[in-house]
């Protein structure tokens, strides 16, 4: 079965035998996500509702090629569309009322080069090799979030300045997604249950080498916390030294004291390799690393 045949089959079967099928319309749409990663998804629109749940199908096709049954794939897609909280898409006209949504405008950092085409059509601010973009937070609960990029269309229609957009987005983001910094060992304990592994972790705890992880309280797009007012400054005051910021993904930043005897070239290679072997392409933030200069309260980009 070709890719297009697979998309059409899943679209037809996902809504097969549902109650009141005349109230639904299923479509296959093409999306350009973070880092210009292109995905195809099935969108399900119900009459009278504004938001449309979306499930991306590219990985499902790879699973099909690897031998997963179509029945199993369709069952999971249908469950996500009807029973869980999937991605949400919304019509652009909802952006028109600035007063109604301004308290839910947030900021997000992305890689500049990997998102260059998209950045040509939206307001952004440069930051090192990154870009600060702005989004409308549509949905947030324990299952995740849904947001939509603010483009030049909305920005021009609203008639506000870039300073106002950044100020309100910064304030909202820090309020809705507070920064969180935890020792790496503490995070690992949440996931490790094997006694032998816990003993090894206890040995590691006794060393002076400590990593911290900077993210937000829901661990989604938490790397943006690196540009929060005073988040790095407060950590530097606690550590009383400069430190490196290693972009693990768009979701978290690893913090490492700069007084450890580690070559910057080794840290760069570590991030570069992880981005090509571990991190999902849509989640990559940067191949660079950054050093926080605590005396001057500034972030310095370090590249190869």
Secondary structure, DSSP 8 states (H G I E B T S, - for coil): --HHHHHHHHHHHHTTT-TTGGGEEEEEEEEE-GGG-EEEEEEEEETT-S-EEEEE-HHHHHHHHTT--HHHHHHHHHHHHHTS--EEE--GGGGG-HHHHGGGEEEEEEETGGGHHHHTTS-EEEETTEEEEEEEEEEEETTEEEEEE--HHHHHHHT--HHHHHHHHHHHHHHHS-EEEEEHHHHHHTT---HHHHHHHHHHHTSS--EEEEEETT-SSGGGGGGSTTHHHHHHHHHTS-EEEEE--SS-EEEEETTSS--HHHHHHHHHHHHHHTS-GGG---S-EEEEETTTTEEEEE--
